[in-house]
């Protein structure tokens, strides 16, 4: 029954043997460690000093505020170890990347750390240090590399930033997946540390569901990463792949909207594929108001703090959260504290009566509506998946967005999958794996 429904979801594009092996593979890897707030206890290593980049006459220079360094190099044997960690048992699960190295020399993949300065998300004159990953195979003359933008899902702890995971050899499934797929297809994969993490930890608080800040900082990081690719002589294929789950889906949606509606960007997108996407934040809040429990209760407080500490400093957190959550959420969500047991799952215990009854909430409701994804007439292939039992990022608001996208003149393939927000992530990555086969 599962296989039959999945073939329907994949629109008949996949081969049975590839699908069966990856179902087993991803259920093993993702169900153990996935999505929002998966915390590691280990402290990250101290960030290395940013090296000066040598100037070579005749080669393109990176912008003045962009620097980069090689964070990690992977041999074929190390990639096979990543494959084993993702699969769980290499003797049982299939061979993903083959038995022979694709590239000459010991280095088969590189992870660069890209660094740049940008404006603080609070709109002040302050500046912060953005950072992110650029994952690429060795460059080869005459080869073109498709560029992929893959924002990560929500993380809370400071040592969960992608650059720190790579530096400390603590890869999560998102990084494992893209490292192997970049190797398979010759992708140049860009994965940002969100503002407030990586090199900007302590310089700002993540503008969690702040549309303008997330689009601006991600766009600037992408431009910086592309300048590194140019300097390292990676010729590009036209047309981005943009993909993410949960918060990564939110950022991916907004970024693609910006690329396709702002002619000055000159950014073509071939494929947008997202899962578990928070699209209509006001609809999401209204569904929270009518619920009795929340599986990840810290997410809305995280959004409130992101607004308060950045674009909306006038907000009073105690208008929305009861004590002790109004006063102490900022402490528990600072990236250094265990937060799972602090937040109650009971909606009536977490939120004020005014918030739940929507009394005097016009200001907050407008903020949520302003920061929601809006439909547009997309040119790219656009795929969405969402779990029917998702009570973290509600299924209904994503399905309604897809319907609005079609009414607006856009085109989107919306796939309903089984599972909660966490479980449905497995099906999303399966769909992503299959679709990438069409974009070599």
C-alpha positions as CSV (number, residue, x, y, z in Angstrom):
1,X,0.0,0.0,0.0
2,X,2.8,2.4,0.9
3,X,4.7,1.6,-2.4
4,X,1.5,2.0,-4.4
5,X,0.7,5.4,-3.0
6,X,4.3,6.6,-3.3
7,X,4.4,5.7,-7.0
8,X,1.3,7.8,-7.4
9,X,3.0,10.7,-5.6
10,X,6.1,10.4,-7.8
11,X,3.9,10.7,-11.0
12,X,5.3,7.5,-12.4
13,X,8.8,8.9,-12.9
14,X,10.8,6.5,-10.7
15,X,12.2,3.1,-10.9
16,X,11.1,0.6,-8.3
17,X,14.6,-0.6,-7.2
18,X,15.9,2.9,-6.7
19,X,12.8,3.9,-4.7
20,X,12.7,0.8,-2.4
21,X,16.3,1.2,-1.5
22,X,16.0,4.8,-0.6
23,X,12.8,4.3,1.4
24,X,14.8,2.0,3.7
25,X,17.8,4.2,3.7
26,X,16.0,7.4,4.7
27,X,13.7,5.8,7.2
28,X,16.8,4.6,9.0
29,X,18.7,7.8,8.9
30,X,16.0,10.5,9.2
31,X,13.8,8.9,11.8
32,X,16.7,8.8,14.2
33,X,17.7,12.4,13.7
34,X,15.6,15.0,12.0
35,X,14.0,18.4,11.6
36,X,13.3,21.0,14.2
37,X,15.5,21.4,17.3
38,X,17.6,18.2,17.0
39,X,20.3,19.3,19.5
40,X,23.9,18.2,20.0
41,X,25.4,18.6,23.4
42,X,29.0,19.0,22.2
43,X,30.5,22.5,22.0
44,X,31.7,23.6,18.6
45,X,35.4,24.3,18.0
46,X,36.5,27.9,18.1
47,X,36.0,29.6,14.7
48,X,39.3,29.8,12.9
49,X,40.7,33.2,11.8
50,X,39.6,34.3,8.4
51,X,42.6,34.1,6.1
52,X,43.5,36.7,3.6
53,X,42.8,35.6,0.0
54,X,45.8,35.8,-2.3
55,X,45.5,38.1,-5.3
56,X,46.3,36.5,-8.6
57,X,46.6,38.8,-11.6
58,X,44.2,37.8,-14.4
59,X,41.8,35.9,-12.1
60,X,38.4,37.3,-10.9
61,X,38.4,38.8,-7.4
62,X,35.8,38.2,-4.8
63,X,34.0,41.3,-3.5
64,X,35.9,43.3,-0.9
65,X,33.7,42.1,2.0
66,X,33.8,38.4,1.0
67,X,36.4,36.0,2.2
68,X,36.5,32.2,2.2
69,X,38.5,29.2,3.3
70,X,38.5,25.4,2.8
71,X,36.7,24.0,5.8
72,X,36.9,20.3,4.9
73,X,38.1,18.1,2.1
74,X,36.7,14.6,1.6
75,X,38.4,11.6,0.1
76,X,36.4,8.9,-1.6
77,X,36.8,6.8,1.5
78,X,35.4,9.6,3.7
79,X,32.4,9.9,1.3
80,X,31.8,6.2,1.7
81,X,31.8,6.7,5.5
82,X,29.2,9.4,5.0
83,X,27.2,7.0,2.9
84,X,27.5,4.4,5.7
85,X,26.3,6.9,8.3
86,X,23.3,7.8,6.2
87,X,22.4,4.3,5.3
88,X,23.0,2.8,8.8
89,X,24.5,-0.4,7.5
90,X,26.5,-0.5,4.3
91,X,26.3,-4.2,4.0
92,X,22.5,-4.2,3.8
93,X,21.7,-0.9,2.1
94,X,22.6,-0.1,-1.5
95,X,25.7,1.5,-2.9
96,X,24.8,5.1,-3.5
97,X,28.0,6.7,-4.9
98,X,29.6,3.7,-6.5
99,X,32.8,1.9,-5.9
100,X,35.3,4.1,-7.6
101,X,36.2,7.7,-7.3
102,X,34.9,10.1,-10.0
103,X,37.7,12.7,-9.9
104,X,41.5,12.6,-10.2
105,X,43.5,12.9,-6.9
106,X,42.6,12.2,-3.3
107,X,40.1,15.1,-2.9
108,X,36.7,14.2,-4.2
109,X,34.7,17.0,-2.5
110,X,35.4,20.3,-0.8
111,X,33.4,22.3,1.7
112,X,34.2,26.0,1.7
113,X,33.2,28.4,4.4
114,X,32.1,31.7,2.8
115,X,32.1,34.8,5.0
116,X,30.8,38.3,4.4
117,X,29.6,41.3,6.3
118,X,26.0,42.6,6.0
119,X,23.5,44.9,7.7
120,X,22.0,43.9,11.0
121,X,18.5,42.5,10.6
122,X,17.2,45.1,13.1
123,X,17.7,47.9,10.5
124,X,20.3,49.7,12.5
125,X,23.7,50.8,11.3
126,X,25.3,47.8,12.9
127,X,26.9,45.1,10.8
128,X,27.1,41.4,11.3
129,X,29.3,38.6,10.0
130,X,27.4,36.2,7.8
131,X,28.7,32.7,7.1
132,X,27.7,29.6,5.1
133,X,28.8,26.5,3.3
134,X,29.7,26.0,-0.3
135,X,30.0,22.3,-1.2
136,X,31.6,21.4,-4.5
137,X,33.5,18.6,-6.3
138,X,36.9,19.5,-7.7
139,X,36.6,21.9,-10.7
140,X,37.3,20.4,-14.2
141,X,38.0,22.4,-17.3
142,X,35.0,22.5,-19.6
143,X,32.5,21.3,-17.1
144,X,29.6,23.3,-15.9
145,X,28.2,23.0,-12.4
146,X,24.5,23.4,-11.5
147,X,24.1,25.7,-8.5
148,X,21.8,24.6,-5.7
149,X,20.5,26.7,-2.8
150,X,19.5,24.5,0.1
151,X,18.6,26.5,3.3
152,X,18.5,24.2,6.3
153,X,15.5,23.4,8.5
154,X,15.0,25.0,11.9
155,X,17.8,24.6,14.5
156,X,18.1,26.2,17.9
157,X,21.5,25.3,19.3
158,X,24.5,27.4,18.3
159,X,26.6,24.3,17.4
160,X,24.0,23.2,14.9
161,X,25.0,25.8,12.3
162,X,26.0,24.0,9.1
163,X,29.6,25.4,9.1
164,X,30.2,24.2,12.6
165,X,28.7,20.8,11.8
166,X,31.2,20.4,8.9
167,X,34.1,21.7,10.9
168,X,33.4,19.3,13.8
169,X,32.4,16.3,11.7
170,X,28.9,16.2,13.0
171,X,26.9,16.0,9.8
172,X,23.1,15.9,10.1
173,X,21.0,14.1,7.4
174,X,20.5,17.4,5.5
175,X,24.3,17.9,5.0
176,X,24.8,14.2,4.3
177,X,22.2,14.2,1.6
178,X,23.6,17.3,-0.2
179,X,27.2,16.2,0.2
180,X,26.4,12.9,-1.6
181,X,24.1,14.5,-4.2
182,X,26.7,17.2,-5.0
183,X,29.2,14.4,-5.6
184,X,26.7,12.4,-7.7
185,X,25.7,15.2,-10.0
186,X,28.5,17.7,-9.8
187,X,26.4,20.3,-8.0
188,X,27.7,23.5,-6.3
189,X,25.5,23.5,-3.1
190,X,25.1,26.7,-1.1
191,X,23.9,26.2,2.5
192,X,23.7,29.4,4.6
193,X,24.2,29.7,8.4
194,X,21.1,31.7,9.3
195,X,21.7,35.2,10.8
196,X,22.4,34.7,14.5
197,X,24.3,31.5,13.9
198,X,27.8,30.6,12.7
199,X,30.0,33.7,12.6
200,X,27.0,36.0,13.5
201,X,26.2,34.1,16.7
202,X,25.9,36.7,19.5
203,X,25.7,39.5,17.0
204,X,21.9,39.2,16.4
205,X,19.0,37.0,17.0
206,X,17.7,34.9,14.1
207,X,15.0,36.8,12.2
208,X,13.1,33.5,12.2
209,X,10.0,34.2,10.1
210,X,11.0,37.7,9.0
211,X,10.5,37.7,5.2
212,X,12.7,40.7,4.3
213,X,15.6,39.8,6.5
214,X,15.7,36.2,5.5
215,X,15.5,37.0,1.7
216,X,18.1,39.7,1.9
217,X,20.7,37.8,3.9
218,X,20.2,34.6,1.9
219,X,20.5,36.5,-1.4
220,X,23.7,38.2,-0.2
221,X,25.2,34.9,0.9
222,X,24.3,33.4,-2.5
223,X,26.0,36.2,-4.3
224,X,29.1,35.8,-2.1
225,X,29.2,32.0,-2.8
226,X,28.8,32.6,-6.5
227,X,31.8,35.0,-6.5
228,X,33.9,32.2,-4.8
229,X,32.8,29.8,-7.5
230,X,33.9,32.3,-10.2
231,X,37.2,32.8,-8.5
232,X,37.8,29.1,-8.2
233,X,36.9,28.7,-11.9
234,X,33.6,26.8,-11.7
235,X,31.6,27.4,-14.8
236,X,27.9,27.6,-14.1
237,X,24.9,25.9,-15.6
238,X,22.0,28.3,-16.0
239,X,19.0,27.7,-13.7
240,X,19.1,27.2,-9.9
241,X,17.7,24.4,-8.0
242,X,16.2,25.7,-4.7
243,X,15.0,23.4,-2.1
244,X,14.3,23.2,1.6
245,X,12.1,21.7,4.3
246,X,10.3,23.5,7.1
247,X,12.1,26.8,7.7
248,X,14.3,25.9,4.7
249,X,11.0,25.7,2.7
250,X,9.9,29.1,3.9
251,X,13.2,30.7,2.8
252,X,13.2,28.8,-0.5
253,X,9.7,29.9,-1.3
254,X,10.4,33.6,-0.6
255,X,13.8,33.5,-2.4
256,X,12.3,32.0,-5.5
257,X,9.5,34.5,-5.5
258,X,12.1,37.3,-5.3
259,X,14.2,35.8,-8.1
260,X,11.3,35.4,-10.4
261,X,9.4,38.7,-9.8
262,X,12.4,41.1,-9.4
263,X,13.8,41.6,-12.9
264,X,16.9,43.2,-11.6
265,X,18.0,39.9,-10.0
266,X,18.7,38.1,-13.3
267,X,18.3,34.8,-11.4
268,X,16.7,32.0,-13.3
269,X,15.2,29.1,-11.3
270,X,14.7,25.7,-12.9
271,X,13.3,23.8,-9.9
272,X,11.8,24.8,-6.6
273,X,10.9,21.9,-4.4
274,X,9.8,22.4,-0.8
275,X,8.2,20.3,2.0
276,X,6.5,21.2,5.3
277,X,6.4,24.8,4.3
278,X,5.0,27.6,6.6
279,X,3.3,29.7,3.9
280,X,0.4,31.6,5.5
281,X,1.6,32.6,9.0
282,X,-1.7,34.2,10.0
283,X,-3.6,31.1,9.1
284,X,-1.0,29.1,11.0
285,X,-1.6,31.3,14.1
286,X,-5.3,30.9,13.8
287,X,-5.0,27.2,13.8
288,X,-2.7,27.4,16.9
289,X,-5.4,29.4,18.6
290,X,-8.0,26.6,18.0
291,X,-5.6,23.8,19.1
292,X,-5.2,22.4,22.5
293,X,-1.6,21.1,22.2
294,X,1.5,21.8,20.1
295,X,4.1,19.3,19.3
296,X,6.9,21.9,19.0
297,X,5.7,24.7,21.3
298,X,9.0,26.6,21.2
299,X,8.6,27.6,17.5
300,X,6.1,30.4,17.9
301,X,8.0,32.0,20.8
302,X,11.1,31.8,18.6
303,X,9.2,33.7,15.9
304,X,8.0,36.3,18.4
305,X,11.6,36.9,19.7
306,X,12.8,37.1,16.1
307,X,10.4,39.9,15.5
308,X,11.0,41.7,18.8
309,X,14.8,41.6,18.6
310,X,14.9,42.8,14.9
311,X,12.2,44.5,12.8
312,X,9.5,45.0,15.4
313,X,11.1,46.2,18.7
314,X,7.8,47.7,19.9
315,X,6.3,44.3,20.5
316,X,5.7,43.2,24.1
317,X,6.2,39.5,24.5
318,X,3.8,39.3,27.5
319,X,1.0,40.4,25.2
320,X,1.2,36.9,23.6
321,X,2.9,34.6,26.1
322,X,2.1,33.8,29.7
323,X,4.7,33.7,32.4
324,X,7.3,32.2,32.8
325,X,7.5,32.0,29.0
326,X,7.2,35.7,28.3
327,X,10.3,36.4,30.5
328,X,12.4,33.3,30.1
329,X,11.9,32.2,26.4
330,X,14.8,34.4,25.3
331,X,17.1,32.6,27.8
332,X,16.1,29.1,26.8
333,X,16.3,29.9,23.1
334,X,19.7,31.6,23.2
335,X,21.4,28.6,21.6
336,X,23.2,27.4,24.7
337,X,20.4,26.0,26.9
338,X,18.3,22.9,26.8
339,X,14.8,24.1,25.8
340,X,12.8,20.9,25.2
341,X,11.5,20.5,28.8
342,X,11.0,24.2,29.4
343,X,8.1,24.9,27.1
344,X,4.6,23.4,27.8
345,X,2.8,21.6,25.1
346,X,-0.6,23.0,26.3
347,X,-1.7,25.9,24.2
348,X,-3.7,27.5,27.0
349,X,-0.7,27.4,29.3
350,X,1.7,29.0,26.8
351,X,-0.4,31.8,25.3
352,X,-2.3,34.7,26.8
353,X,-6.1,34.6,26.7
354,X,-6.1,37.7,24.4
355,X,-3.9,35.9,21.9
356,X,-6.0,32.8,21.9
357,X,-9.2,34.7,21.6
358,X,-7.7,37.1,19.0
359,X,-8.5,40.1,21.1
360,X,-6.5,43.2,20.3
361,X,-4.2,41.3,17.9
362,X,-4.6,43.5,14.8
363,X,-0.9,44.5,15.0
364,X,0.4,41.0,15.4
365,X,-2.0,39.7,12.8
366,X,-0.7,42.2,10.3
367,X,2.9,41.3,11.0
368,X,2.1,37.6,10.4
369,X,0.3,38.4,7.2
370,X,3.0,40.7,5.9
371,X,5.6,38.0,6.5
372,X,3.6,35.2,4.8
373,X,4.5,33.8,1.4
374,X,2.4,35.4,-1.4
375,X,1.4,33.6,-4.7
376,X,3.0,34.6,-8.0
377,X,3.0,33.4,-11.6
378,X,6.0,31.1,-11.4
379,X,8.1,30.1,-14.4
380,X,10.1,27.4,-12.6
381,X,8.9,23.8,-12.0
382,X,7.4,24.0,-8.5
383,X,6.8,21.0,-6.3
384,X,5.4,21.0,-2.7
385,X,4.9,18.1,-0.3
386,X,3.2,18.2,3.1
387,X,2.3,15.6,5.7
388,X,-1.4,15.2,6.3
389,X,-0.9,14.8,10.0
390,X,1.4,17.8,10.4
391,X,0.4,19.8,13.5
392,X,3.6,21.7,13.7
393,X,3.3,23.5,10.3
394,X,-0.3,22.8,9.5
395,X,-1.2,21.0,6.3
396,X,-4.2,23.2,5.5
397,X,-2.3,26.4,5.2
398,X,0.2,24.8,2.7
399,X,-2.6,23.2,0.7
400,X,-4.5,26.5,0.6
401,X,-1.3,28.3,-0.6
402,X,-0.9,25.8,-3.4
403,X,-4.5,26.4,-4.5
404,X,-4.0,30.2,-4.4
405,X,-0.8,29.8,-6.5
406,X,-2.8,28.1,-9.2
407,X,-5.6,30.7,-9.0
408,X,-3.0,33.4,-9.4
409,X,-1.8,31.8,-12.7
410,X,1.1,29.9,-11.3
411,X,1.7,26.2,-11.6
412,X,2.5,23.9,-8.6
413,X,2.4,20.2,-8.0
414,X,1.2,19.6,-4.5
415,X,1.7,16.1,-3.0
416,X,0.1,15.0,0.2
417,X,2.1,12.5,2.2
418,X,1.6,10.5,5.3
419,X,3.0,11.5,8.6
420,X,3.6,14.4,11.1
421,X,6.0,17.2,10.4
422,X,9.0,15.0,11.3
423,X,7.8,11.8,9.5
424,X,6.8,13.7,6.4
425,X,10.3,14.9,6.0
426,X,11.3,11.4,5.0
427,X,8.9,11.4,2.1
428,X,10.0,14.9,1.1
429,X,13.6,13.8,0.8
430,X,12.6,10.8,-1.2
431,X,10.7,13.0,-3.6
432,X,13.7,15.4,-3.8
433,X,16.1,12.5,-4.5
434,X,13.9,11.3,-7.4
435,X,13.4,14.8,-8.9
436,X,17.2,15.6,-8.8
437,X,17.7,12.8,-11.3
438,X,16.1,15.1,-13.9
439,X,18.5,17.9,-13.2
440,X,22.0,16.5,-13.8
